[in-house]
Amino acid sequence: YLVNVRMPGSWCAPNNDLMQDVAKHHNNVTVIDWYEASEGHEGWFVEDGMHLSDAGAKAYAELVAGAVQISAPGEEPDAEMASDEDLADYGYADGTAEGDVA
């Protein structure tokens, strides 16, 4: 997964374009669209327009958590979060894979 950006400055669009290009050429890459999700939410950013406020950090985390899913190769992620049963199907118990440090 790649998460695109929203920030003032000339580097925003080229960075987002690069991420889209990478995703087009690699079927195992998905771009999470923070740019679109954060449009019109000035309160999600502090005065510099780039760094996140507490509300923005919460919205960003919720967007990423909602997009990152465990799915079989070739499947599109669902709009819902993976359940404990889904995690167990892929070798996860309580959110960690065997051998992972909890």
N, C-alpha and C positions, 0 to 999 in steps of 0.2 A: 504494500500500500504506500502511496504517496499522498501527502496532504498539501493542496495548493495554498497559496498565500493571499492575504489582503494587506496591503501596506502602501503608504504614499511613496512616490518615487518611480523613476523610470524602469527599475529592475523588476517590478511586480509582474507585468505582462510577459516579458521574456521568460521569467522563471516558470510561470504557469503554463506558457506555451511549451516549454521544454518538457515539463511533466506530462502534458497531454501527448506529446510526440513519443515519449518513452512508452506510455501506456498503449499507444496505437501499435507499436512495434514489438511489444512483449505481452502476450496474452495472460501472463501471470501477474500483471501489474494493474492495479485499480487506483484511480485518482479520487480521493475524497475531496469534495468541492467546498472547502471552507470559504472561498471567495464568494460564491453564490449564497451560501448559508448565512454569511455575516453581513451581506448587503443591507444597508439601512439600519444597522444596529450600532450606532456610534458609541453607545454606552458600553459596548463590549471591549472597547479599547481605551487606553489611557491617553493623555494629552498628545503623545507623539504619533497617534494614529496607527501604530504598529504593534506595540506590546498590549497584552490583554489585561483587562480589569478582572476582578473576581468573577463577575457575571460572564465575561467573555471566556475565561478559563473553564468555567462550568459548561458553557455552551459548546466550546471546542471539544472538551472531553466527552460530552454526550454525543456529539456528531461522530467522533472517531469510534467510540464504543459501539454505536449503532451500526456503523459501516463495517467494522472488522468482525468477521464471522468465521467460524470453522466450516468449510465446505469441501466437498469432494472435488477433485480436479475436474474442471470443465463446468461446474455448477456455478450459477450466479448466487451471490449471498442473498439471503432472505432479508426482508425489512425488519424482522424481529431478531432479538439477541438469541444466541445459542443457549439451549436449555442444558441442564445437568445431564440429561439423557444424551443429547447431541455430543456433549463433551466426552461422555463415557464411550460413545461409539468410536471416537478417534483416539482412545487411549488416555483420556484425561479423567482425573478424579479430583473433585473439589477445585477445578480450575488449573491444575498443574499436571504436566505430563510425567510419566514415570521417569525418574532420574532428574527431574527439575527440582531446584531448591525452592521451597515454598516461602 
